[in-house]
Amino acid sequence: MSYVKCSWLLCAAALLASGALAACGSSSAKVSNSAAGLQSAPDVTFKNLEGADVSLSSLKGKVVLVNFWATWCDPCRSEIPALIGLQDKFASKGFTMLGVSMDDDGVKTLDPFIHMTKFNVGGEQRIMDYPIVLGTDAITDKFGGLLGMPTSYLISRDGKIAKKYIGVVNEQQVIKDIESQL
């Protein structure tokens, strides 16, 4: 696979090679907006858990946070409550989360995880209730590859990459970024 799994040893190697502490579980993500408004989001099509195609372009007109994650990635799991909260807060305003699972076993691992794993969201036990699709190395390559997970991309209503977050998103920062796109 072309992405780095967040085991301690691999994260340490990634840190030494790139200084990307945020990709391995730091409390805040490295944010990049150098391509803001300039780079179009890639033309990619995912498979949902039922096997149907979901193209990123079909979400044009919405602000989308594309979040690459995996069930085995502890930092990914730690940010899920915040992502559920973002979906709750902004869905009625033209926003959607799009969770892109990079689990090797695909639906076999993912389906039970998203339907049975509960997360504390504002004191309430919740399952992931935003759209989840399956990612591939070919898709991550179109985004420029992944240094680590989680990695998220904020896509504007007109299909441009507004921000890239490497590591666990800072909830307050991503709220400001989403609000600036709505």
C-alpha positions as CSV (number, residue, x, y, z in Angstrom):
1,M,0.0,0.0,0.0
2,S,1.2,3.5,-0.7
3,Y,0.2,5.0,2.7
4,V,1.9,4.7,6.0
5,K,0.1,2.7,8.7
6,C,0.2,4.4,12.0
7,S,2.1,1.9,14.1
8,W,4.5,3.4,16.5
9,L,7.6,2.3,14.6
10,L,6.4,3.4,11.2
11,C,5.2,6.8,12.7
12,A,8.7,7.3,14.2
13,A,10.2,6.6,10.8
14,A,7.8,9.0,9.2
15,L,8.6,11.7,11.8
16,L,12.3,11.4,11.2
17,A,11.9,11.5,7.4
18,S,9.4,14.3,7.2
19,G,8.7,15.9,10.5
20,A,5.0,15.0,10.2
21,L,4.1,14.6,13.8
22,A,0.4,15.3,13.1
23,A,0.1,12.3,10.8
24,C,0.8,10.0,13.7
25,G,-1.6,11.0,16.4
26,S,-0.6,14.5,17.5
27,S,-3.5,16.4,18.9
28,S,-3.6,18.7,15.9
29,A,-3.2,18.3,12.2
30,K,-0.7,20.0,9.9
31,V,-2.9,22.2,7.7
32,S,-2.0,23.2,4.1
33,N,-3.8,25.7,2.1
34,S,-1.2,26.5,-0.5
35,A,-3.4,25.0,-3.2
36,A,-6.5,26.7,-1.9
37,G,-8.8,27.7,-4.7
38,L,-6.2,26.6,-7.3
39,Q,-6.3,22.9,-7.5
40,S,-9.4,21.0,-8.5
41,A,-10.3,17.9,-6.5
42,P,-9.4,14.8,-8.4
43,D,-12.0,13.1,-10.6
44,V,-12.4,9.9,-8.5
45,T,-15.1,7.3,-8.1
46,F,-15.4,5.3,-4.9
47,K,-17.5,2.2,-4.1
48,N,-20.0,2.5,-1.2
49,L,-20.6,-0.5,1.1
50,E,-23.3,-1.8,-1.2
51,G,-20.9,-1.8,-4.2
52,A,-22.5,1.2,-5.9
53,D,-20.4,4.0,-7.4
54,V,-20.0,7.3,-5.6
55,S,-18.2,9.9,-7.6
56,L,-16.7,12.9,-5.8
57,S,-18.0,15.1,-8.7
58,S,-21.6,14.0,-7.7
59,L,-21.1,16.0,-4.5
60,K,-20.3,19.3,-6.4
61,G,-22.4,22.1,-4.9
62,K,-21.7,20.8,-1.4
63,V,-18.8,21.5,0.9
64,V,-17.2,18.1,1.5
65,L,-14.6,16.9,4.0
66,V,-13.0,13.8,2.5
67,N,-11.4,11.9,5.4
68,F,-9.0,9.0,4.6
69,W,-9.0,6.7,7.6
70,A,-8.9,3.0,8.7
71,T,-10.4,1.0,11.6
72,W,-7.0,0.0,12.8
73,C,-5.7,3.6,13.0
74,D,-6.1,4.9,16.6
75,P,-5.7,8.6,15.7
76,C,-8.4,8.0,13.0
77,R,-10.7,6.5,15.5
78,S,-10.1,9.3,18.0
79,E,-11.4,12.0,15.6
80,I,-14.6,10.2,14.6
81,P,-16.7,11.8,17.3
82,A,-15.7,15.3,16.0
83,L,-16.5,14.2,12.4
84,I,-19.9,13.0,13.5
85,G,-20.4,16.3,15.1
86,L,-19.4,18.2,12.0
87,Q,-21.9,16.2,9.9
88,D,-24.6,17.1,12.5
89,K,-23.7,20.8,12.7
90,F,-23.4,21.5,9.0
91,A,-25.4,18.9,7.0
92,S,-28.4,21.2,6.7
93,K,-26.2,24.0,5.3
94,G,-24.8,22.0,2.3
95,F,-22.0,20.1,3.9
96,T,-21.2,16.4,4.0
97,M,-18.5,14.2,5.5
98,L,-17.2,11.5,3.3
99,G,-15.2,8.8,5.2
100,V,-12.9,6.9,2.9
101,S,-11.9,3.6,4.5
102,M,-8.4,2.3,3.6
103,D,-9.0,-1.0,5.4
104,D,-7.4,-3.9,3.4
105,D,-10.4,-6.2,4.1
106,G,-12.9,-3.6,2.8
107,V,-16.6,-4.3,3.7
108,K,-15.7,-7.4,5.7
109,T,-14.0,-5.3,8.4
110,L,-15.8,-2.1,7.8
111,D,-19.5,-3.1,7.9
112,P,-19.5,-4.4,11.4
113,F,-17.3,-1.6,12.6
114,I,-19.5,1.2,11.4
115,H,-22.7,-0.5,12.5
116,M,-21.6,-1.6,16.0
117,T,-18.8,0.7,17.2
118,K,-20.2,3.5,19.3
119,F,-18.5,6.9,19.9
120,N,-19.2,9.4,22.6
121,V,-20.6,12.5,20.8
122,G,-21.7,15.2,23.3
123,G,-22.4,12.6,26.0
124,E,-24.4,10.4,23.6
125,Q,-23.3,7.0,22.2
126,R,-23.4,7.2,18.4
127,I,-22.4,5.1,15.4
128,M,-20.8,6.7,12.4
129,D,-23.8,8.1,10.5
130,Y,-22.0,9.9,7.6
131,P,-21.3,8.4,4.2
132,I,-18.5,5.8,4.2
133,V,-16.9,4.6,1.0
134,L,-14.0,2.3,0.1
135,G,-10.6,3.8,-0.9
136,T,-7.9,2.4,-3.0
137,D,-4.2,3.1,-3.6
138,A,-5.2,4.4,-7.1
139,I,-7.6,6.9,-5.5
140,T,-5.0,8.1,-2.9
141,D,-2.5,8.5,-5.7
142,K,-4.9,10.9,-7.4
143,F,-4.9,13.0,-4.2
144,G,-1.1,13.0,-4.3
145,G,-0.7,10.0,-2.0
146,L,-1.0,9.8,1.7
147,L,1.9,10.4,4.1
148,G,-0.2,9.0,7.0
149,M,-3.7,8.7,8.3
150,P,-5.9,10.3,9.0
151,T,-5.6,12.7,6.2
152,S,-8.5,15.0,5.2
153,Y,-9.3,17.3,2.3
154,L,-11.8,20.1,2.5
155,I,-13.4,20.5,-0.9
156,S,-15.3,23.7,-1.8
157,R,-18.7,23.8,-3.4
158,D,-17.1,24.3,-6.8
159,G,-14.9,21.2,-6.5
160,K,-11.6,22.8,-5.5
161,I,-9.3,21.6,-2.7
162,A,-9.5,24.4,0.0
163,K,-7.5,22.7,2.7
164,K,-5.5,19.6,3.4
165,Y,-5.2,18.3,7.0
166,I,-2.5,15.7,7.8
167,G,-3.3,14.1,11.2
168,V,-6.2,14.4,13.5
169,V,-8.2,17.6,12.6
170,N,-8.4,20.4,15.1
171,E,-12.1,20.7,15.5
172,Q,-12.2,24.4,16.0
173,Q,-10.0,25.1,13.0
174,V,-12.0,22.8,10.7
175,I,-15.2,24.4,11.8
176,K,-13.8,27.8,10.8
177,D,-12.6,26.4,7.5
178,I,-16.0,24.8,6.8
179,E,-17.9,28.0,7.7
180,S,-15.6,30.0,5.3
181,Q,-16.7,27.7,2.5
182,L,-20.5,27.6,3.2
